Amino acid sequence: MNTLELRKQLYYLTFYKNFNRSQVKTPNCIETNAKIITLLRENAPKTLYRYRSCSDNNIDSFRTGSIYAGKASKFNDPYDSVLFCELSQLVENIRDSYIRHGGEMTPEWIDNFEQLKPQFEILLEKWRDSVKIACFSESQKNMLMWSHYADYHKGFVVEYDIEHWDALKFNCDIGQRQREGLPIYNLQPVFYETRRTDATQWAGYLLINYLGIPNDGIPDINIAEKTYLVKSDDWQYENEWRIIFQDSHENDSITIQKDPIAIYYGSQISDPHKLQLREIAREKGLREYQMRLSHENPYFELDFDEI
């Protein structure tokens, strides 16, 4: 199965099968989650890539085998992981929840939602920053990725073995890792859309919970995937996969320990940077490749040679 078809099937299972907290242990929910894991285990790319500039931090991360996962608010897409919600519907949801759980009257702050907006916006930003994201791409030959994320071909790309990475949710014995206190990382492809995910119900839950209003619990257990794995189709060229990891909004990043299996040097990398990276690669026993332009290739694409 190619990754386009994989995305289609995962999108259906994630977006068209909604489960709230009370449905987690139902047969339908269990079966759906099992299908998602099986699809990823059998069809995820065997390797993925990260494009890096030759900054001191990136070279040090390469040396230590560290992958930094950061906040979406620090990324170059201003809409990355920003919740969309319909405010008028949000107010109605809060009103209904208050009344449904025994409220005798609508509080003043519901009738005047403007007073709540500052707290509401803070809640949404905290939610946005509560998940850390590490980004990967499906190819090491993406011309735009080299330009945008590897300093105009003066950087490097590192390749990771996905097939045998036992910390990934679809590769591991989840129960065993939980018993051993080991991290589990959720790696999935990004979905490219023209419209943002409608998170009105979820945003209402965040606000209701914050205000202490009785409620029905988490309305959608897959809201993280629906928020952090959806981007504008303008970014489709990235062919991105993401690790999303729940964390405190107060932390800027987390570190994932994982050594790469290969490194690709940009076609415009400087000699000093290449020498520095090659010393590290040799110590780690990695395969090394040099990207290049070819006068013999009729297509606008990069070639590479093992060195």
Sequence and secondary structure as in RCSB ss.txt:
>XXXX:A:sequence
MNTLELRKQLYYLTFYKNFNRSQVKTPNCIETNAKIITLLRENAPKTLYRYRSCSDNNIDSFRTGSIYAGKASKF
NDPYDSVLFCELSQLVENIRDSYIRHGGEMTPEWIDNFEQLKPQFEILLEKWRDSVKIACFSESQKNMLMWSHYA
DYHKGFVVEYDIEHWDALKFNCDIGQRQREGLPIYNLQPVFYETRRTDATQWAGYLLINYLGIPNDGIPDINIAE
KTYLVKSDDWQYENEWRIIFQDSHENDSITIQKDPIAIYYGSQISDPHKLQLREIAREKGLREYQMRLSHENPYF
ELDFDEI
>XXXX:A:secstr
  HHHHHHHHHHHHHSS   GGGTTSHHHHHHHHHHHHHHHHHS SEEEEEE   HHHHHHHHHTEEEEE GGGS
S TTTT  B  HHHHHHHHHHHHHHTT SS  HHHH GGGGHHHHHHHHHHHHHTEEEEEEES S  HHHHHHHT
TTTTSEEEEEE TT TTBTTTS HHHHHHTT   BEEEE EEESS  B HHHHHHHHHHHHT      S TTHHH
HHHTEEEGGGGGG EEEEEEE  TT SEEEEE   SEEEE TT  HHHHHHHHHHHHHHT EEEEEE  SS  SS
  EEEE 
